[in-house]
Amino acid sequence: MLKAMNRVLLATNEPEAASLQWQQLLDAEPTGREARPALGAEAHLLRLGDGWVELLAPTGDGIVAEAVSARGAHLFAGGFTTADPDGFRRHLESEGIEPFIDGERLMLDEANCGVPGLRLFVGPEDPQPAVGLVDRFYELTDLVADSARETARVARVLGLDDTVFVPISSEPYGYDGTLTLLDPDRLDRLEMITPNRSDTTMHRFYERVGGGLYMCFAESGELEEIERRAQEAGAGHTAVPREGKRDSLGAHTLFLHPKSLGGMMLGLSRRSFAWTWSGHPERVEVAP
């Protein structure tokens, strides 16, 4: 019942500093601030790709203040759209789920949907022109103890078609799990995975935090420019070079570390390249 991923939300006590990082590295465009009384927060809004970045700063007691107190600045939630908000709400009610209301959006988290560590805001479709050096967000990663069990729960709660899901595993990064594709012809999805190697960054995060939202992914046709900016700014990043590329600015995948973006790790893949591990490698476009 979900259509597309269209935003990431960070919880932070330093929204202005985080906003500058998103602007300097990715050409995100600030669009103002909005009160989020239901969350006890103020949202510093930026357009990026065809969606949004929300930097949520606590303004008093509430769920955002509690989150920042517990974990500092971090990835608080992901945002998705639905073509049928009323129908989605009826579906949740049929599952015995009472979502938290934030304006036009419904918020799902572990407390009301039972999926460990997951927090989603679901709202109506919101088509936007692409802005900055990112094309679009497409993946939100949740680390869980039992990916098979939680993937089945996500499919039921969100009304997803599990016949188009794609299994995923990685020896270098140390995990296995499932990509819950919302549509077989689009990359938008949750990544429900379980770390399985104790010597990895992901596993150390899992042990320290106890699972939950880990990172998100976006597509970009400007990886070399983003990598160049990260190098010049001294911003932490990791580049995965393309085969046959010897220079440092030849990545097919780039990771911007949490301190580089105010508390959230962002993976960036070359346009269409994520189909390599998403069930349709034939869809990967040939890059120059």
C-alpha positions as CSV (number, residue, x, y, z in Angstrom):
1,M,0.0,0.0,0.0
2,L,3.0,2.2,0.2
3,K,4.1,4.0,-3.0
4,A,7.6,5.5,-2.6
5,M,10.2,6.6,-0.1
6,N,10.3,10.4,-0.1
7,R,12.1,11.6,3.0
8,V,14.5,11.1,5.9
9,L,14.1,12.5,9.4
10,L,16.9,13.2,11.8
11,A,16.6,14.0,15.5
12,T,19.2,16.6,16.6
13,N,19.9,19.4,19.0
14,E,22.0,21.1,16.3
15,P,19.7,21.5,13.3
16,E,21.5,24.5,11.8
17,A,24.9,22.8,11.8
18,A,23.4,19.6,10.3
19,S,21.6,21.7,7.7
20,L,24.9,23.3,6.5
21,Q,26.4,19.8,6.1
22,W,23.6,18.6,3.9
23,Q,23.8,21.9,1.8
24,Q,27.6,21.8,1.4
25,L,27.9,18.1,0.5
26,L,24.7,17.5,-1.5
27,D,23.3,20.9,-2.5
28,A,20.2,20.4,-0.3
29,E,18.0,23.5,-0.4
30,P,16.6,24.8,2.9
31,T,12.9,25.8,2.7
32,G,12.1,27.0,6.2
33,R,10.8,25.6,9.5
34,E,7.6,24.1,10.7
35,A,6.3,23.4,14.1
36,R,5.7,19.7,14.9
37,P,3.6,20.0,18.1
38,A,2.7,16.3,18.1
39,L,6.4,15.5,18.3
40,G,7.4,18.3,20.6
41,A,9.8,19.5,17.9
42,E,10.5,22.0,15.2
43,A,11.4,20.7,11.8
44,H,14.1,22.4,9.8
45,L,13.2,21.4,6.2
46,L,15.4,20.9,3.2
47,R,14.5,19.7,-0.3
48,L,16.8,17.0,-1.7
49,G,16.3,14.8,-4.7
50,D,12.6,14.5,-5.3
51,G,11.9,14.5,-1.6
52,W,12.8,16.0,1.8
53,V,15.2,16.0,4.7
54,E,13.6,17.0,8.1
55,L,15.9,18.0,10.9
56,L,13.8,17.6,14.1
57,A,15.0,19.8,17.0
58,P,13.2,19.3,20.4
59,T,11.2,22.2,21.6
60,G,10.1,20.6,24.9
61,D,9.1,17.2,26.2
62,G,8.1,14.6,23.6
63,I,9.2,11.7,21.5
64,V,12.0,13.7,19.7
65,A,13.5,15.0,23.0
66,E,13.4,11.4,24.4
67,A,15.2,10.1,21.3
68,V,17.9,12.7,21.3
69,S,18.5,12.2,25.1
70,A,18.8,8.5,24.6
71,R,21.0,8.4,21.4
72,G,22.2,11.9,20.5
73,A,21.7,13.0,16.9
74,H,20.6,10.1,14.8
75,L,18.3,8.8,12.0
76,F,14.9,9.1,13.7
77,A,12.6,7.9,10.9
78,G,12.0,7.4,7.2
79,G,9.1,8.8,5.2
80,F,7.0,7.1,2.6
81,T,3.9,8.0,0.6
82,T,0.7,6.2,-0.2
83,A,-1.7,6.8,-3.0
84,D,-4.6,6.0,-0.7
85,P,-4.1,7.5,2.8
86,D,-7.7,6.6,3.9
87,G,-7.3,3.1,2.6
88,F,-4.0,2.7,4.3
89,R,-5.4,3.9,7.6
90,R,-8.3,1.4,7.3
91,H,-5.8,-1.3,6.6
92,L,-3.9,-0.4,9.8
93,E,-7.2,-0.5,11.8
94,S,-7.9,-3.9,10.4
95,E,-4.6,-5.1,11.8
96,G,-5.5,-3.6,15.2
97,I,-2.9,-0.8,14.8
98,E,-3.7,2.7,16.0
99,P,-1.1,5.0,14.3
100,F,0.2,8.2,15.9
101,I,-1.1,11.3,14.1
102,D,1.3,14.0,12.9
103,G,-0.7,16.4,10.8
104,E,-1.5,14.7,7.5
105,R,0.9,11.9,8.3
106,L,0.5,8.6,10.2
107,M,3.5,7.5,12.3
108,L,4.2,3.9,12.9
109,D,6.8,2.7,15.4
110,E,7.7,-0.3,17.5
111,A,5.0,0.7,20.1
112,N,2.1,0.5,17.7
113,C,3.2,-1.9,15.0
114,G,5.5,-4.2,16.9
115,V,8.5,-4.1,14.5
116,P,11.6,-3.6,16.5
117,G,13.4,-0.3,15.9
118,L,11.2,0.8,13.0
119,R,9.7,4.3,12.7
120,L,7.9,5.4,9.6
121,F,5.9,8.5,8.7
122,V,3.4,7.8,5.9
123,G,1.6,10.6,4.1
124,P,-0.1,11.4,0.8
125,E,1.8,11.5,-2.5
126,D,3.8,14.6,-2.8
127,P,5.5,14.9,-6.3
128,Q,8.4,17.3,-6.3
129,P,11.1,18.2,-8.9
130,A,14.6,16.8,-8.2
131,V,16.9,19.2,-6.3
132,G,20.6,19.0,-5.5
133,L,23.1,16.2,-6.2
134,V,20.8,13.4,-5.2
135,D,18.1,11.9,-7.5
136,R,15.9,10.2,-4.9
137,F,15.9,8.3,-1.6
138,Y,14.9,4.6,-2.0
139,E,15.9,2.5,1.0
140,L,15.6,2.6,4.8
141,T,17.6,0.0,6.8
142,D,16.3,-1.6,10.0
143,L,18.6,-3.9,12.0
144,V,16.6,-6.7,13.7
145,A,17.4,-9.9,15.6
146,D,15.4,-12.1,13.3
147,S,15.0,-10.7,9.8
148,A,12.7,-13.4,8.5
149,R,10.2,-12.9,11.3
150,E,10.3,-9.1,11.1
151,T,10.0,-9.1,7.3
152,A,6.8,-11.1,7.6
153,R,5.5,-8.7,10.2
154,V,6.4,-5.7,8.0
155,A,4.6,-7.3,5.0
156,R,1.4,-7.8,7.1
157,V,1.5,-4.4,8.8
158,L,2.2,-2.3,5.7
159,G,0.1,-4.4,3.3
160,L,3.0,-5.3,1.0
161,D,3.2,-8.1,-1.6
162,D,6.0,-10.4,-0.3
163,T,6.2,-12.2,-3.7
164,V,8.3,-9.3,-5.0
165,F,10.7,-9.2,-2.0
166,V,14.3,-9.9,-2.7
167,P,16.7,-11.8,-0.3
168,I,19.9,-10.1,0.4
169,S,23.2,-11.0,2.1
170,S,26.7,-9.7,2.3
171,E,29.9,-11.3,3.4
172,P,32.0,-8.1,3.4
173,Y,29.4,-6.1,5.4
174,G,28.2,-9.1,7.5
175,Y,24.5,-9.4,7.3
176,D,21.5,-11.2,5.7
177,G,17.9,-10.4,5.3
178,T,15.3,-9.1,2.8
179,L,14.6,-6.1,0.6
180,T,10.8,-5.4,0.9
181,L,10.3,-3.9,-2.5
182,L,7.1,-1.9,-2.7
183,D,6.9,-2.4,-6.4
184,P,8.9,-4.9,-8.6
185,D,9.8,-2.1,-11.0
186,R,11.0,0.4,-8.4
187,L,13.9,0.4,-5.9
188,D,11.8,1.9,-3.0
189,R,11.9,-0.5,0.0
190,L,12.8,-1.3,3.6
191,E,15.9,-3.3,4.1
192,M,15.2,-5.7,7.0
193,I,18.6,-7.3,8.0
194,T,20.4,-9.1,10.8
195,P,24.1,-8.5,11.4
196,N,26.1,-11.8,11.5
197,R,29.7,-10.8,11.7
198,S,31.0,-9.4,15.0
199,D,34.0,-7.5,13.5
200,T,31.9,-5.1,11.3
201,T,30.8,-1.5,11.9
202,M,27.2,-2.6,11.5
203,H,27.5,-5.3,14.2
204,R,29.2,-2.9,16.6
205,F,26.3,-0.4,16.1
206,Y,23.8,-3.2,16.6
207,E,25.4,-4.2,19.9
208,R,25.7,-0.6,21.1
209,V,22.2,0.6,20.2
210,G,20.3,-2.7,20.2
211,G,19.2,-2.6,16.6
212,G,16.9,-0.1,14.9
213,L,17.3,2.3,12.0
214,Y,20.8,2.2,10.8
215,M,21.1,4.2,7.5
216,C,19.3,5.0,4.3
217,F,20.3,4.9,0.6
218,A,19.7,7.2,-2.3
219,E,20.6,7.3,-6.0
220,S,22.8,9.9,-7.6
221,G,24.3,10.7,-10.9
222,E,26.9,13.0,-9.2
223,L,29.0,10.6,-7.1
224,E,32.3,12.0,-8.3
225,E,31.3,15.5,-7.3
226,I,30.0,14.4,-3.9
227,E,33.2,12.5,-3.2
228,R,35.3,15.5,-4.3
229,R,33.3,17.7,-1.9
230,A,33.7,15.2,1.0
231,Q,37.4,15.0,0.4
232,E,37.8,18.8,0.4
233,A,35.6,19.2,3.5
234,G,37.4,16.4,5.4
235,A,34.0,14.7,5.8
236,G,34.2,11.1,6.7
237,H,33.2,8.9,3.7
238,T,33.9,5.5,2.1
239,A,34.0,5.0,-1.6
240,V,33.5,1.6,-3.3
241,P,35.3,2.0,-6.7
242,R,34.0,0.7,-9.9
243,E,35.8,-2.1,-11.6
244,G,38.5,-0.8,-13.8
245,K,38.6,2.6,-12.2
246,R,42.0,3.4,-10.6
247,D,41.4,7.0,-9.6
248,S,39.8,7.7,-6.3
249,L,36.8,9.4,-7.9
250,G,35.4,6.4,-9.6
251,A,32.9,5.0,-7.1
252,H,29.7,3.0,-7.9
253,T,28.7,3.4,-4.2
254,L,29.6,6.0,-1.7
255,F,28.9,6.1,2.0
256,L,28.8,9.5,3.9
257,H,29.5,8.8,7.5
258,P,27.1,9.9,10.3
259,K,29.3,12.8,11.5
260,S,29.3,14.2,7.9
261,L,25.5,14.7,7.8
262,G,24.6,15.6,11.4
263,G,24.1,12.0,12.7
264,M,23.0,9.8,9.8
265,M,24.9,7.5,7.5
266,L,23.8,7.9,3.9
267,G,24.6,5.4,1.2
268,L,24.7,6.7,-2.4
269,S,24.6,4.4,-5.4
270,R,25.2,5.3,-9.1
271,R,21.9,5.6,-11.0
272,S,20.3,2.1,-11.5
273,F,23.3,0.3,-9.9
274,A,21.3,-0.9,-6.9
275,W,19.5,-3.3,-9.2
276,T,22.7,-5.3,-9.1
277,W,21.7,-6.6,-5.7
278,S,17.9,-6.0,-6.0
279,G,16.8,-8.9,-8.2
280,H,17.3,-7.3,-11.6
281,P,20.9,-6.8,-12.6
282,E,19.9,-6.6,-16.2
283,R,18.4,-3.1,-15.4
284,V,21.8,-1.6,-14.5
285,E,22.6,1.1,-17.0
286,V,26.1,1.1,-18.6
287,A,28.1,4.0,-17.1
288,P,30.8,6.0,-18.9
